[in-house]
Amino acid sequence: MINNGKSGGELIRSKAGELSFCKECSEYDTCDHNGQRVYQCNIDIIDFVNEIDSGFKMYIWEGNYREQPAWWYKLLKTCQNTIAEIRGDNAKRLQDKNSRRQ
């Protein structure tokens, strides 16, 4: 994953965010899509996962990441697992596409 210099938040709140995130929401069909699509804490955790991937080792509160608040740790792990799942899906899709070419 690329460190995008905080531009990820703008992308997430754009039409791309609606297409990528909102369609998974249980309220998608009844929502007017005029509000903020993803809570700022989720955007922050995505940015933080990008920082961790690039080698950043300091945390918001003292100690290591397991000493952070439980809600923060849960968001972090959920985000990391989701990114890993997306990467795995993308790799499989690329592998399938390449195998069809041969």
Secondary structure, 3 states (H helix, E strand, C coil): CCCCCCCHHHHHHCHHHHHHCHHHCCCCCCCCCCCCCCCHHHHHHHHHHHHHHCCCCCCCCCCCHHHCCHHHHHHHHHHHHHHHHHHHHHHHHHHHHHHHHC
